[in-house]
């Protein structure tokens, strides 16, 4: 079982790497989901996610999350073949947390070097995006 720290990791790169590893049969836990970043213009990213949330109706969906851990989980889900049984099983092997839960404190976290954000400007964290989408974070 791998425990991955999402601190300062680019969302799309992290999601694609994790999706491949899930399809290979690994169990993966991601901590600090609210510290993952999306690279690009801050305002266009917020606008794109708000448009996604406004599609459809409250009753029929599609349902897009506002919480950072759910946004990360949904992004990984989009990279898995969910209509096939091995895709659903892979998705069930994924756990995503905001912060570090008590059972994982003191353990060694894996840092995905390919997903690290090297840009100094032009990004938004999932926590900031969630607040803009209306999530009530502590």
Secondary structure, DSSP 8 states (H G I E B T S, - for coil): -EEEE-TTBBHHHHHHHHHHHHHTT--EEEE-GGG-EEES-HHHHHHHHHHHHHSSBTTTB-----SHHHHHHHHHHTTS-TTSHHHHHHHHTEEE-SS--GGGTTS--B--GGGB---SSSEEEHHHHHHHHT----
